[in-house]
Amino acid sequence: MKSLSILVSAALLGSASLVSLPASAALPSSVAGEEMPSLAPMLEKVTPAVVSINVAGTHISRQRIPDAFRFFFGPNAPQEQTREQPFEGLGSGVIIDAKKGYVVTNNHVVDEADKIEVTLTDGRTFKAKKIGVDKDVDIALLQIDAKNLTQIQLADSDNLRVGDFAVAIGNPLGLGQTVTSGIVSALGRSDLQVEKLENFIQTDAAINRGNSGGALVNLKGQLIGINTAIIGPNGGNIGIGFAIPVNMMKNLVNQIIDHGEVRRGYLGIMGGELTSELAQAMGYHSGQGAFVSQVLEKSAADKAGIKAGDIVTSLNGKPVKSFGELRAKVGTLGQGTKITLGIIRDGKEKTVTVTLQGQSEAKETTGEALMPRLEGADFENSSDGVKVSKVADRSPAAYTGLQEGDIIVGVNRQQVKTVKDLKKIVEDNKDGVLAINIVRGHSTLFLVIR
């Protein structure tokens, strides 16, 4: 949901020749021979690549019927109540491949939609096919059958700097294509609880409903991010907006095109944010980096020699500011990808090369990665199902009734053999209620988690 309003100062508007700007963020110095800054020449080339998206569908909600109520209707009473609510919505998208008709948008724009239509700036409208999505990052790839399309050029979002100018293009509030601008306010924003994998570009742009899935571009007209979310009272803009970096989007889209789905790579570490006290204790004199508290056995990180207590400072030569940033960047790379990590161990710099595992190879996961109510539990594959290898005291997982040593053999009447099965069922669960079939010792029981 983004639109940016780049406000140029009165001094700049009045006398452009007196202002010296970096080449990467330079405004045009003349238009048709007149000394007047303008984004119009760039926008004339870029705006045809940004589209409006109209969706329609039916939202299905399920609510479990209380046992006390069903008691009056006997054993054949329904277990849950289903409601269907038709909906319509608006959003934005970006054409990234003119020949194949590929359009990128946010998953939340097209989620549950039965009908998706893409409208170009020239007025043409086409039905769109959903090729694939990544719910964890909120990316969706669509395809339209159309000729004479304009595609956008992709930038390298790893080269962004705070203070770079940025321009947002989208369809806010159903008004039609709108252009606004601002600057990059911050990079690597995570832990906002907007998506599961977060590494947002923050901008002071005016982003509003309907801008979701639209383009955030630099002054060269290159795509730097996909506008996604805002922080503001009552959904209004207060100058804090977020975009998914184009490099993350590109990695996910390539996987969807090549495999029809996202085949996420796994590193196999657990950790957290680096505090100044922790950094100093580890012989590292910086507050930026990702602290590794645990390395999962036989994981990609374990095979590469990463150890608990290491501090990851860079990924493929680019600085890593936080654990959230590392998790998001690694999580958008495909299985089998080789990466280079810079680490600090015992106060000394070290470089390791890691080949990311695929999901089928990832034999462990945490409850936090599945859903908030399972936070505090660890899960691993076993010969009989998924074993609960750990439950932290007084954690949300402990309060649900899970115990260390439990074997999960089914969820919502679906068989569970591996961690991969468990993840898929949880991710596909729409109503947030899990009926977990557990083998505990010689007994079998169900835990219902809402």
Backbone torsions as a table, in degrees:
resi	resn	phi	psi	omega
1	MET	NA	79.0	-172.7
2	LYS	-141.4	141.6	172.2
3	SER	-148.7	137.4	-174.0
4	LEU	-117.5	144.7	178.2
5	SER	-116.1	98.4	-177.6
6	ILE	-80.7	109.4	-177.7
7	LEU	-98.7	116.2	178.7
8	VAL	-92.3	138.3	-175.3
9	SER	-65.0	158.3	-179.5
10	ALA	-61.4	-36.0	179.9
11	ALA	-63.8	-40.3	180.0
12	LEU	-68.3	-43.2	-179.7
13	LEU	-64.5	-34.9	-175.3
14	GLY	-80.5	-29.3	-176.1
15	SER	-150.9	82.1	-176.4
16	ALA	-64.5	-29.0	-175.3
17	SER	-70.1	-15.6	-178.8
18	LEU	-89.1	-5.6	-174.8
19	VAL	-108.3	129.3	177.2
20	SER	-108.3	117.5	-177.7
21	LEU	-116.1	152.8	176.0
22	PRO	-60.2	150.4	-176.3
23	ALA	-60.1	-34.0	-177.2
24	SER	-71.5	-14.5	-177.7
25	ALA	-130.1	29.5	-175.3
26	ALA	-79.6	137.4	173.2
27	LEU	-85.0	150.4	176.1
28	PRO	-56.9	137.9	-176.1
29	SER	-90.3	-17.4	179.7
30	SER	-153.7	151.1	175.0
31	VAL	-133.5	117.6	-179.1
32	ALA	54.1	37.3	176.1
33	GLY	84.6	-5.8	-179.9
34	GLU	-95.8	138.5	179.5
35	GLU	-79.4	86.1	-179.0
36	MET	-152.6	118.2	178.5
37	PRO	-60.9	138.9	179.0
38	SER	-158.0	141.1	174.9
39	LEU	-92.8	-1.4	-173.6
40	ALA	-57.0	-45.9	-178.8
41	PRO	-58.4	-42.0	178.4
42	MET	-67.1	-44.1	-176.2
43	LEU	-66.0	-32.6	178.4
44	GLU	-61.1	-29.0	178.6
45	LYS	-85.8	-30.2	-171.1
46	VAL	-93.1	-39.6	-171.3
47	THR	-58.9	-30.1	176.4
48	PRO	-63.8	-15.9	179.7
49	ALA	-87.2	-4.7	179.9
50	VAL	-107.5	129.2	-172.3
51	VAL	-119.4	163.3	171.4
52	SER	-99.4	143.4	-178.1
53	ILE	-123.3	128.0	175.9
54	ASN	-113.9	132.5	-177.8
55	VAL	-129.9	156.6	174.8
56	ALA	-149.5	148.9	-179.5
57	GLY	-176.9	-166.3	179.9
58	THR	-129.8	122.1	177.2
59	HIS	-88.5	123.8	-179.3
60	ILE	-104.3	121.3	177.7
61	SER	-114.9	140.7	-179.8
62	ARG	-120.9	135.6	179.3
63	GLN	-130.0	125.2	-179.6
64	ARG	-67.7	133.3	179.1
65	ILE	-81.6	126.5	-178.1
66	PRO	-56.3	144.5	-179.3
67	ASP	-59.3	-37.1	-178.9
68	ALA	-62.7	-34.7	179.9
69	PHE	-73.5	-43.3	-177.1
70	ARG	-69.1	-20.8	180.0
71	PHE	-55.4	-36.6	-176.3
72	PHE	-73.9	-15.2	-174.5
73	PHE	-110.8	4.7	173.4
74	GLY	83.9	-178.9	-173.7
75	PRO	-68.3	-18.7	-178.0
76	ASN	-92.4	7.4	179.8
77	ALA	-66.8	147.8	179.4
78	PRO	-62.8	147.1	-179.3
79	GLN	-82.1	-25.8	-176.9
80	GLU	-148.4	161.7	178.2
81	GLN	-110.5	132.0	-177.2
82	THR	-111.4	133.9	177.5
83	ARG	-126.5	140.2	178.1
84	GLU	-114.7	128.9	-177.8
85	GLN	-128.5	110.2	177.5
86	PRO	-62.9	148.0	178.4
87	PHE	-145.0	157.7	171.9
88	GLU	-132.7	152.6	-178.6
89	GLY	-154.0	164.7	179.7
90	LEU	-128.5	149.7	176.4
91	GLY	-162.2	-165.7	-178.3
92	SER	-132.5	167.0	178.2
93	GLY	-156.0	170.6	-176.8
94	VAL	-133.0	129.5	176.9
95	ILE	-80.1	118.8	-179.2
96	ILE	-108.4	-12.1	177.2
97	ASP	-146.1	106.7	-175.3
98	ALA	-70.9	-37.0	-177.1
99	LYS	-68.2	-40.9	-177.4
100	LYS	-95.7	-5.1	176.9
101	GLY	71.5	29.8	-179.1
102	TYR	-80.4	131.2	179.0
103	VAL	-126.7	130.3	177.8
104	VAL	-102.8	140.3	175.3
105	THR	-149.3	-172.9	173.9
106	ASN	-83.7	146.6	175.6
107	ASN	-62.0	-37.6	-176.3
108	HIS	-69.0	-14.4	175.6
109	VAL	-73.2	-37.9	-172.6
110	VAL	-112.4	1.0	-177.4
111	ASP	-61.5	130.4	179.3
112	GLU	69.0	6.9	-179.0
113	ALA	-77.2	133.4	174.7
114	ASP	-92.1	-22.4	-178.3
115	LYS	-131.9	124.7	179.6
116	ILE	-128.3	123.2	178.1
117	GLU	-122.8	136.9	179.7
118	VAL	-111.9	126.2	179.5
119	THR	-113.1	126.1	-179.2
120	LEU	-85.9	169.0	179.8
121	THR	-68.1	-20.4	178.2
122	ASP	-86.7	4.9	175.5
123	GLY	96.0	-10.9	-180.0
124	ARG	-71.2	143.0	-179.9
125	THR	-125.7	136.6	-177.8
126	PHE	-134.4	146.4	171.7
127	LYS	-74.1	139.2	-176.9
128	ALA	-112.3	145.3	175.7
129	LYS	-104.7	134.4	177.5
130	LYS	-83.9	117.8	-177.9
131	ILE	-86.4	-40.9	180.0
132	GLY	-179.2	163.8	-178.1
133	VAL	-140.8	162.7	166.7
134	ASP	-130.9	104.7	-176.9
135	LYS	-69.2	-30.4	-177.0
136	ASP	-66.0	-30.2	-179.6
137	VAL	-107.1	-15.0	179.7
138	ASP	74.5	47.7	177.4
139	ILE	-120.3	139.7	174.9
140	ALA	-134.6	141.7	177.0
141	LEU	-111.4	123.2	177.2
142	LEU	-111.3	165.7	175.3
143	GLN	-140.8	135.5	175.9
144	ILE	-121.7	151.5	177.5
145	ASP	-99.0	94.5	-175.5
146	ALA	-149.2	154.2	177.7
147	LYS	-110.7	166.4	177.0
148	ASN	56.9	45.5	177.0
149	LEU	-91.2	159.0	175.6
150	THR	-114.5	126.0	178.1
151	GLN	-104.1	156.5	-177.6
152	ILE	-94.9	149.4	177.2
153	GLN	-85.7	138.5	-177.5
154	LEU	-95.4	133.9	177.2
155	ALA	-91.1	179.7	172.3
156	ASP	-103.4	102.5	-174.7
157	SER	-69.0	-13.8	176.4
158	ASP	-70.0	-16.5	179.9
159	ASN	-92.6	2.2	-179.8
160	LEU	-66.8	148.6	175.4
161	ARG	-129.7	147.4	174.5
162	VAL	-61.2	129.1	-177.1
163	GLY	106.1	-14.7	175.5
164	ASP	-63.5	142.1	176.4
165	PHE	-70.5	148.0	179.6
166	ALA	-142.0	145.5	-179.0
167	VAL	-127.1	130.6	179.2
168	ALA	-107.2	139.4	179.8
169	ILE	-130.5	129.9	-179.1
170	GLY	-173.9	-162.5	-174.6
171	ASN	-123.5	68.6	-175.4
172	PRO	-71.3	133.4	173.4
173	LEU	55.7	24.5	178.1
174	GLY	71.0	16.5	-176.8
175	LEU	-76.8	-14.2	-171.4
176	GLY	100.4	175.9	-173.2
177	GLN	-58.2	129.4	-176.9
178	THR	-135.0	140.7	-179.3
179	VAL	-116.9	130.4	174.3
180	THR	-138.1	172.0	-175.9
181	SER	-153.2	165.7	-178.2
182	GLY	-173.2	-146.2	177.7
183	ILE	-130.3	167.4	170.4
184	VAL	-77.9	114.3	-175.0
185	SER	-86.3	-30.9	-179.5
186	ALA	-164.5	163.5	179.9
187	LEU	-129.9	156.4	175.4
188	GLY	68.1	30.8	179.7
189	ARG	-72.6	127.8	179.0
190	SER	-142.1	-177.5	-179.5
191	ASP	58.9	30.0	176.4
192	LEU	-90.4	-10.3	-178.8
193	GLN	60.2	33.5	173.3
194	VAL	-90.6	-46.3	176.5
195	GLU	-128.8	169.3	178.1
196	LYS	-72.7	-35.9	178.5
197	LEU	-117.9	113.0	-172.5
198	GLU	-125.5	130.6	173.7
199	ASN	-152.8	56.4	-166.3
200	PHE	-73.2	148.2	161.7
201	ILE	-82.8	126.8	175.6
202	GLN	-99.4	138.1	179.8
203	THR	-137.2	154.1	176.9
204	ASP	-87.7	16.7	-177.7
205	ALA	-66.2	153.4	174.7
206	ALA	-81.9	98.5	-178.7
207	ILE	-107.2	134.1	-177.7
208	ASN	-135.7	170.1	179.2
209	ARG	-56.6	132.6	-177.3
210	GLY	105.2	-18.9	176.0
211	ASN	-81.1	-10.5	-179.4
212	SER	-54.5	130.9	179.0
213	GLY	87.7	-4.3	-178.8
214	GLY	-80.7	-178.6	-172.1
215	ALA	-96.3	138.2	165.1
216	LEU	-112.9	117.6	-173.6
217	VAL	-122.7	160.9	173.4
218	ASN	-90.3	-177.9	-175.0
219	LEU	-75.3	-4.7	171.9
220	LYS	-90.1	-2.0	-178.4
221	GLY	82.2	16.7	179.4
222	GLN	-93.4	141.6	-179.1
223	LEU	-72.4	125.6	177.0
224	ILE	-112.4	-17.7	-179.7
225	GLY	-167.9	163.6	175.3
226	ILE	-107.4	115.2	-177.5
227	ASN	-62.0	134.2	-168.2
228	THR	-134.5	-45.5	-170.0
229	ALA	-151.9	163.1	175.7
230	ILE	-136.1	161.3	167.4
231	ILE	-114.8	122.4	-178.4
232	GLY	-175.4	150.7	178.8
233	PRO	-67.1	133.4	176.4
234	ASN	58.2	26.4	177.5
235	GLY	78.0	6.0	179.9
236	GLY	-89.4	162.3	-176.4
237	ASN	-84.3	134.4	172.5
238	ILE	-127.4	17.8	176.3
239	GLY	88.4	18.7	175.3
240	ILE	-126.0	98.5	-178.5
241	GLY	-124.5	161.2	-174.4
242	PHE	-134.6	141.9	179.1
243	ALA	-132.2	146.4	175.6
244	ILE	-79.4	124.8	-179.4
245	PRO	-57.2	141.8	-175.3
246	VAL	-62.9	-31.7	179.5
247	ASN	-64.0	-38.9	176.4
248	MET	-65.2	-45.2	178.7
249	MET	-59.4	-44.2	-177.0
250	LYS	-62.5	-42.8	179.0
251	ASN	-60.7	-42.6	-178.8
252	LEU	-69.9	-42.8	-179.6
253	VAL	-63.3	-40.0	178.4
254	ASN	-61.5	-38.3	177.4
255	GLN	-66.7	-41.7	179.5
256	ILE	-63.5	-42.3	179.8
257	ILE	-66.2	-42.9	-176.1
258	ASP	-75.2	-36.8	-171.5
259	HIS	-120.3	-8.1	-176.0
260	GLY	79.7	2.5	-179.8
261	GLU	-162.1	168.6	175.3
262	VAL	-87.3	122.5	176.2
263	ARG	-108.5	85.4	-171.2
264	ARG	-68.0	140.1	175.5
265	GLY	-86.8	147.6	-178.5
266	TYR	-123.0	134.4	180.0
267	LEU	-91.3	-42.0	176.0
268	GLY	91.3	40.0	176.6
269	ILE	-128.1	157.2	170.0
270	MET	-122.5	150.5	-177.9
271	GLY	-179.4	-156.0	-177.6
272	GLY	-166.4	-172.0	-176.7
273	GLU	-75.4	151.8	-176.2
274	LEU	-93.1	118.9	175.3
275	THR	-92.0	161.7	-179.7
276	SER	-64.0	-36.5	178.9
277	GLU	-65.8	-43.3	179.7
278	LEU	-65.7	-41.6	179.2
279	ALA	-61.1	-44.0	-179.5
280	GLN	-63.9	-39.2	179.1
281	ALA	-65.1	-28.1	-179.2
282	MET	-94.0	6.8	178.0
283	GLY	77.3	28.0	-177.7
284	TYR	-124.4	124.1	-172.3
285	HIS	-102.6	60.4	175.9
286	SER	-158.5	152.3	179.1
287	GLY	-96.1	6.2	-177.6
288	GLN	-110.7	138.0	-179.7
289	GLY	144.8	175.8	179.5
290	ALA	-118.1	122.0	-177.7
291	PHE	-87.6	130.9	179.4
292	VAL	-97.3	114.3	-179.8
293	SER	-97.1	-23.3	-179.0
294	GLN	-154.0	141.0	175.1
295	VAL	-115.6	122.1	-177.4
296	LEU	-71.8	137.4	-176.3
297	GLU	-61.8	136.1	177.8
298	LYS	64.9	15.1	177.1
299	SER	-81.3	173.7	178.0
300	ALA	-59.4	-41.3	179.9
301	ALA	-65.7	-39.9	179.0
302	ASP	-62.9	-44.7	-179.8
303	LYS	-65.3	-27.8	-179.2
304	ALA	-85.3	-8.2	177.7
305	GLY	93.3	12.2	175.8
306	ILE	-71.3	141.5	-175.6
307	LYS	-126.3	155.0	173.7
308	ALA	-60.1	136.1	-176.1
309	GLY	100.4	-13.7	176.0
310	ASP	-68.8	152.2	174.1
311	ILE	-118.3	117.9	179.1
312	VAL	-83.7	121.1	-175.9
313	THR	-110.0	-17.0	-179.2
314	SER	-153.7	154.4	176.1
315	LEU	-129.9	115.9	-177.5
316	ASN	52.4	41.3	175.7
317	GLY	83.2	-3.8	179.5
318	LYS	-102.5	136.3	-177.4
319	PRO	-59.2	143.3	173.9
320	VAL	-107.9	119.7	-175.4
321	LYS	-87.8	-29.0	-173.5
322	SER	-153.9	166.3	177.0
323	PHE	-66.9	-36.9	178.6
324	GLY	-61.4	-40.0	178.3
325	GLU	-65.5	-44.0	178.6
326	LEU	-61.0	-45.6	-179.6
327	ARG	-61.1	-42.1	-178.2
328	ALA	-68.8	-43.0	-178.4
329	LYS	-67.5	-44.4	178.1
330	VAL	-65.3	-38.3	-177.6
331	GLY	-67.3	-14.2	177.6
332	THR	-101.1	-3.0	175.2
333	LEU	-87.4	147.7	-176.7
334	GLY	-80.8	161.8	177.2
335	GLN	-62.0	142.6	-179.1
336	GLY	87.8	-6.8	179.6
337	THR	-70.7	135.0	175.2
338	LYS	-93.1	130.1	179.2
339	ILE	-127.9	156.9	176.4
340	THR	-114.1	124.5	180.0
341	LEU	-111.7	132.3	170.7
342	GLY	-93.1	129.0	-177.2
343	ILE	-131.1	158.9	172.0
344	ILE	-112.7	125.0	178.0
345	ARG	-134.2	122.0	-178.5
346	ASP	56.1	36.7	177.6
347	GLY	79.3	1.4	-178.0
348	LYS	-113.8	144.4	179.4
349	GLU	-79.3	144.2	-178.6
350	LYS	-150.1	149.7	178.0
351	THR	-121.5	132.3	178.2
352	VAL	-128.5	148.8	176.6
353	THR	-107.6	129.7	-175.1
354	VAL	-125.2	136.0	172.1
355	THR	-103.0	114.3	-174.6
356	LEU	-66.3	138.1	177.5
357	GLN	-81.5	160.6	173.5
358	GLY	-87.6	172.1	-176.4
359	GLN	-63.4	-35.9	-179.5
360	SER	-66.2	-23.9	179.4
361	GLU	-88.1	-17.5	-178.9
362	ALA	-78.3	104.1	-170.5
363	LYS	-95.0	0.4	-179.2
364	GLU	-139.1	155.1	173.7
365	THR	-155.8	169.2	178.7
366	THR	-108.2	154.8	177.5
367	GLY	-62.0	-34.9	179.6
368	GLU	-59.8	-33.5	179.8
369	ALA	-73.8	-16.6	-179.0
370	LEU	-93.9	-55.5	178.5
371	MET	-166.7	153.2	-175.2
372	PRO	-56.4	-34.9	-176.6
373	ARG	-69.2	-14.6	-179.7
374	LEU	-103.0	8.1	179.8
375	GLU	-62.0	136.3	-179.2
376	GLY	104.2	-8.4	178.9
377	ALA	-109.1	148.0	172.6
378	ASP	-116.4	144.8	-177.6
379	PHE	-127.2	145.8	178.3
380	GLU	-146.8	156.7	178.2
381	ASN	-69.6	146.1	173.0
382	SER	-140.4	175.2	-177.6
383	SER	-69.9	-20.1	-176.3
384	ASP	-105.4	-13.4	-176.8
385	GLY	160.4	-145.2	178.6
386	VAL	-103.2	120.7	-177.2
387	LYS	-90.6	136.9	172.1
388	VAL	-83.3	101.4	-172.9
389	SER	-83.9	-16.9	-178.2
390	LYS	-161.1	141.2	172.1
391	VAL	-136.3	114.9	-178.7
392	ALA	-71.0	141.9	178.3
393	ASP	-60.5	138.7	176.0
394	ARG	59.9	22.7	177.3
395	SER	-89.2	162.7	175.3
396	PRO	-54.7	-37.6	179.0
397	ALA	-64.5	-38.5	179.0
398	ALA	-63.6	-39.6	-178.7
399	TYR	-70.2	-20.1	176.7
400	THR	-75.6	-18.0	-179.5
401	GLY	108.4	-2.2	177.1
402	LEU	-65.7	144.3	178.3
403	GLN	-131.4	148.7	177.3
404	GLU	-59.4	133.5	-178.2
405	GLY	98.0	-13.6	176.1
406	ASP	-59.0	144.8	175.2
407	ILE	-114.3	116.5	178.0
408	ILE	-85.0	119.7	-178.5
409	VAL	-112.8	-10.1	178.6
410	GLY	-166.1	153.7	176.0
411	VAL	-141.2	127.5	179.1
412	ASN	51.5	45.2	177.2
413	ARG	66.2	16.6	174.7
414	GLN	-111.6	137.1	-177.3
415	GLN	-70.1	140.3	178.4
416	VAL	-120.4	118.0	177.9
417	LYS	-110.7	-29.5	-175.1
418	THR	-136.8	167.3	174.3
419	VAL	-58.3	-36.0	179.0
420	LYS	-60.8	-43.1	177.7
421	ASP	-60.7	-44.8	-178.8
422	LEU	-61.4	-44.8	179.9
423	LYS	-60.7	-44.4	-176.3
424	LYS	-64.6	-41.5	-179.7
425	ILE	-64.6	-43.1	179.2
426	VAL	-64.0	-42.9	-178.8
427	GLU	-65.9	-35.5	-178.1
428	ASP	-83.7	-10.3	-178.2
429	ASN	-69.3	121.2	-174.5
430	LYS	-88.3	-37.2	-172.1
431	ASP	-94.7	-2.1	175.4
432	GLY	78.6	6.9	179.1
433	VAL	-105.3	126.3	179.5
434	LEU	-118.0	125.3	171.8
435	ALA	-102.4	102.7	-171.9
436	ILE	-97.9	121.3	178.5
437	ASN	-89.2	119.2	-172.1
438	ILE	-122.8	139.1	169.4
439	VAL	-102.6	119.8	-178.8
440	ARG	-125.2	104.0	-175.4
441	GLY	66.2	-120.7	178.5
442	HIS	-102.0	10.9	-177.3
443	SER	-113.5	155.7	175.0
444	THR	-120.4	134.6	-179.5
445	LEU	-147.0	167.5	176.9
446	PHE	-117.4	137.8	170.0
447	LEU	-115.6	129.6	178.5
448	VAL	-104.2	120.3	-178.2
449	ILE	-116.8	128.0	179.7
450	ARG	-112.4	NA	NA
